């Protein structure tokens, strides 16, 4: 069987600070590197020429998918992988990619990989997703969405246990994304369910809360999209909850929003944690524990959710709840689990010390009581 060729396609603009780091991190992996420049005025192209001569210009038309599809159209390889200029492949991950490359199955349309957006001080993922990273070159448009572009597959594809790390070095124009969406909105362009979510997220980030909630409302009116787009609904309800918190809405109103969401969906870890937090605020620790434990259970079917929701936050919060009701042994148990996930978290360390002191004092009281009774 002939081995499949693998090419890299990227779109760039004024990335002189990071593009060399990115391309150096994948050295020796690809059969071809295609770089599409959307208007650089710095030394980006000069740096890129050290790695490839396949550099193309593309006039910026406020459409990231158009630029990405153009880059894919220039590839001659069997499969295409994409990266952003501020992405990095660590040596251990590069080794795994090199081992995987000769094993690419030509009968498989695409492969997902893990994308770590934000890392803690030890470089462990805080925010990650699975994204389609490698796709068969069908010489057709595969990217959708003018902003926050995505490759949408109509079937499940394998996920490789390989990470791409997003290592942002500069602050982008904070208005870029919302301006593109506003342009679409003003021109009465069609918004997909995903577009509505992303627009709501951008609006929320700019504190345009009422318009953000309007986009979320439009999403939930599209019931036919609930199942295939459920990830975006999971995220949208969390955006809504965060807006309610900013608006100082009551626990009652937040719970109403969550339970309305739960009438259509099995809760994601993030939603479970949000509901757990509501019950902590009400000092209803038993119900809080129930929902945080649900977050741990649902994490197995929601690997795309935030790592903090899947693992750290539920264990951290369960420990606090058990401490609050006087079950210091269980508080120590779950606190230990949270520290295994995030061993340098200062709040978790401080809390664990307090839980251990309380547990040791409790054991001493029990010992003294038994001694007095005997």
GIFENFEN-V642053 format. One record per backbone hydrogen bond with DSSP energy under -1.0 kcal/mol. NH is the residue of the N-H (numbers start at 1). CO is the residue of the C=O. E is the energy in kcal/mol with one decimal. If there is no record, write none. Layout:
# GIFENFEN-V642053
<<NH | CO | E> <NH | CO | E>>
This chain:
# GIFENFEN-V642053
<<7 | 79 | -2.7> <8 | 32 | -2.7> <9 | 81 | -2.5> <10 | 34 | -2.2> <12 | 36 | -2.7> <18 | 15 | -1.4> <19 | 15 | -2.9> <22 | 18 | -2.2> <23 | 19 | -2.5> <24 | 20 | -2.4> <25 | 21 | -1.5> <27 | 24 | -1.2> <29 | 26 | -2.0> <31 | 6 | -3.0> <34 | 8 | -3.3> <35 | 54 | -2.6> <36 | 10 | -2.7> <37 | 56 | -3.3> <38 | 12 | -2.6> <47 | 43 | -2.1> <48 | 44 | -2.5> <49 | 45 | -2.2> <50 | 47 | -1.5> <51 | 48 | -2.5> <52 | 48 | -1.7> <55 | 53 | -1.5> <56 | 35 | -2.7> <58 | 37 | -2.4> <64 | 146 | -3.2> <67 | 63 | -1.5> <68 | 64 | -2.5> <69 | 65 | -3.1> <70 | 66 | -1.8> <71 | 67 | -2.0> <72 | 68 | -2.3> <73 | 69 | -1.8> <75 | 72 | -1.5> <79 | 5 | -2.1> <80 | 135 | -2.8> <81 | 7 | -3.1> <82 | 133 | -1.4> <83 | 9 | -1.0> <87 | 84 | -1.9> <88 | 165 | -2.4> <94 | 90 | -2.6> <95 | 91 | -2.3> <96 | 92 | -1.5> <97 | 93 | -2.2> <98 | 94 | -2.6> <99 | 95 | -1.8> <100 | 96 | -1.9> <101 | 97 | -2.5> <103 | 100 | -2.5> <104 | 101 | -1.5> <108 | 105 | -2.2> <111 | 134 | -2.9> <112 | 158 | -3.3> <113 | 131 | -2.3> <114 | 162 | -2.2> <115 | 129 | -3.3> <116 | 164 | -2.7> <117 | 127 | -2.5> <118 | 127 | -1.3> <120 | 124 | -2.5> <123 | 120 | -2.2> <126 | 118 | -3.5> <127 | 118 | -1.6> <129 | 115 | -1.7> <131 | 113 | -2.6> <133 | 111 | -2.4> <134 | 111 | -2.1> <135 | 80 | -2.5> <136 | 109 | -3.0> <137 | 78 | -3.3> <138 | 136 | -1.1> <144 | 150 | -2.4> <150 | 144 | -2.2> <160 | 112 | -3.0> <162 | 160 | -2.2> <164 | 114 | -2.3> <165 | 88 | -2.5> <166 | 116 | -2.9> <167 | 86 | -3.2> <176 | 173 | -1.5> <179 | 175 | -2.5> <180 | 176 | -1.7> <181 | 177 | -2.1> <182 | 178 | -2.7> <183 | 179 | -2.1> <184 | 180 | -2.0> <185 | 181 | -2.9> <186 | 182 | -2.9> <187 | 183 | -1.5> <188 | 185 | -1.5> <189 | 184 | -2.7> <196 | 192 | -2.5> <197 | 193 | -2.0> <198 | 194 | -2.8> <199 | 195 | -2.9> <200 | 196 | -2.4> <201 | 197 | -2.4> <202 | 198 | -2.4> <203 | 199 | -2.8> <204 | 200 | -2.4> <205 | 201 | -2.2> <206 | 202 | -1.1> <207 | 204 | -2.0> <208 | 203 | -2.9> <209 | 207 | -1.3> <212 | 208 | -2.0> <213 | 209 | -2.7> <214 | 210 | -1.6> <215 | 211 | -1.8> <216 | 212 | -1.9> <217 | 213 | -2.3> <218 | 214 | -2.0> <219 | 215 | -1.9> <220 | 216 | -2.2> <222 | 219 | -2.2> <223 | 221 | -1.0> <225 | 222 | -2.0> <226 | 223 | -1.8> <229 | 225 | -1.8> <230 | 227 | -1.5> <232 | 229 | -1.1> <233 | 229 | -1.3> <234 | 230 | -2.8> <235 | 231 | -2.0> <236 | 232 | -2.2> <237 | 233 | -2.2> <239 | 235 | -1.9> <240 | 236 | -2.5> <241 | 237 | -2.3> <242 | 238 | -2.4> <243 | 239 | -2.2> <244 | 240 | -2.5> <245 | 241 | -2.2> <246 | 242 | -2.2> <247 | 243 | -2.3> <248 | 245 | -1.5> <249 | 244 | -3.1> <254 | 250 | -2.1> <255 | 251 | -2.9> <256 | 252 | -2.1> <257 | 253 | -1.9> <258 | 254 | -2.2> <259 | 255 | -3.0> <260 | 256 | -1.9> <261 | 257 | -1.7> <262 | 258 | -2.3> <264 | 261 | -1.8> <265 | 261 | -1.4> <272 | 268 | -2.4> <273 | 269 | -2.4> <274 | 270 | -2.1> <275 | 271 | -2.5> <276 | 272 | -2.5> <277 | 273 | -2.5> <278 | 274 | -1.6> <279 | 275 | -2.0> <280 | 276 | -1.9> <281 | 277 | -2.1> <282 | 278 | -1.2> <283 | 280 | -1.7> <284 | 279 | -2.7> <285 | 283 | -1.3> <288 | 284 | -1.9> <289 | 285 | -2.7> <290 | 286 | -2.0> <291 | 287 | -2.1> <292 | 288 | -2.4> <293 | 289 | -2.5> <294 | 290 | -1.6> <295 | 291 | -1.6> <296 | 292 | -1.5> <297 | 293 | -2.0> <298 | 294 | -3.1> <299 | 295 | -1.3> <300 | 297 | -1.1> <301 | 298 | -1.5> <305 | 302 | -1.8> <308 | 126 | -1.0> <310 | 306 | -2.1> <311 | 307 | -2.4> <313 | 308 | -2.6> <315 | 311 | -1.7> <316 | 312 | -3.0> <317 | 313 | -2.6> <318 | 314 | -2.8> <319 | 315 | -2.2> <320 | 316 | -1.5> <321 | 317 | -2.4> <322 | 318 | -2.7> <323 | 319 | -2.2> <324 | 320 | -2.2> <325 | 321 | -1.4> <326 | 323 | -1.2> <327 | 322 | -2.7> <328 | 326 | -1.3> <331 | 327 | -1.8> <332 | 328 | -2.3> <333 | 329 | -1.9> <334 | 330 | -2.5> <335 | 331 | -2.1> <336 | 332 | -2.3> <337 | 333 | -1.6> <338 | 334 | -2.1> <339 | 335 | -2.0> <340 | 336 | -1.6> <341 | 337 | -1.2> <342 | 338 | -2.3> <345 | 342 | -1.6> <349 | 345 | -2.3> <350 | 346 | -2.6> <351 | 347 | -2.8> <352 | 348 | -2.4> <353 | 349 | -2.0> <354 | 350 | -1.8> <355 | 351 | -2.6> <356 | 352 | -2.5> <357 | 353 | -2.0> <358 | 354 | -2.3> <359 | 355 | -2.6> <360 | 356 | -2.7> <361 | 357 | -2.5> <362 | 358 | -2.3> <363 | 359 | -2.6> <364 | 360 | -2.0> <365 | 361 | -2.2> <366 | 362 | -2.5> <367 | 363 | -2.5> <368 | 364 | -2.6> <369 | 365 | -2.4> <370 | 366 | -2.6> <371 | 367 | -2.1> <372 | 368 | -2.4> <373 | 369 | -2.0> <374 | 370 | -1.3>>
